[in-house]
Amino acid sequence: MEIPVVVGVDGSETGLRAVDWAVAESLRLGLPLRMVYASLWERYEGGGPPDPERPSEQVLADHIVSAAMEHARRLAPEIRASSLIRPQDAVTALLEEARSATMVVVGSRGRGGLAGLLLGSVSLSLAGRSHCPVVVVRTARPGPATEPHGVVVGVGGAAESGQALRFAFREAETRRSPLVAVRAWRSPMHRPMGNPLFTGDPEAAHRRQATDILDDALAGFERSHPDVDVRRETVEGSAHHALLTAAATAELLVVGARRLSGHGGLQLGRVNHAVLHHAPCPVAVVPERM
């Protein structure tokens, strides 16, 4: 059974950019595409007569889905696409779809988003709670127009980044793009006592430790994906700054998000919040079960 790529549609410009991204991804992976529109119109329209001067939300939903489907088929006539309209709020509907999806793709801000916000509540909630990877797509790349190239992945450690690395290697392989693996490190103000690793030059020792962590995390994936051109970057400083710098010219930024069993609510962390709000390229948030 083929597990589809799911994309949330809502009639917004960012929604259409999410469709663009999802169509290309479905073709790269050879998977079907499922378009999902969600609205609670039934709750509000069930009690009164229809207004002939104003199209109902049901009509609007049909129009949005039809327009998105037509847009996708213009991009790729061969795309295997289906659509679904769900009478739910968008977060609930897409979280349920995520249980049987390869990934969920959404725009960074939807039709009802407030002007000036970089990230909408739907994309933030999905990224923090989804059972499958969530890709958040921006409307347009800020700054001068450049041709993006390469996949960037943040590496927290072999045990913390396994699913994110698996996703990133697959993306780099299907795109035939280089993979840039980034590990940030800091040299503490006070030298730890009694640790032989940090004798001599502590800065060099921390850099070496970051390199070792990167090598350990990548080793198995490099063996299973020998055609991927892997480039390592160990950067002194904050993780979010290192990732945003590396993503400046990238096609995609991939980060892992810890999912702690039994914990509800958003599970993102400060680094993921920062890159979701400020990355110039699409961001894939991949759940890591702990």
Secondary structure, DSSP 4 states (H G I P E B T S, - for coil): -PPPEEEE--SSHHHHHHHHHHHHHHHHHT--EEEEEE--HHHHHTTS---TTS--HHHHHHHHHHHHHHHHHHH-TT--EEEEEESS-HHHHHHHHHTT-SEEEEESS-TTPPTT-SS-HHHHHHHHH-SS-EEEE-SS--SS------EEEE---TTTSHHHHHHHHHHHHHHT--EEEEEEE---SSPPTT-GGGSS-HHHHHHHHHHHHHHHHHHHHHHH-TTS-EEEEEEES-HHHHHHHHGGG-SEEEEEEEE-TT--S----HHHHHHHHH-SS-EEEEEEE-
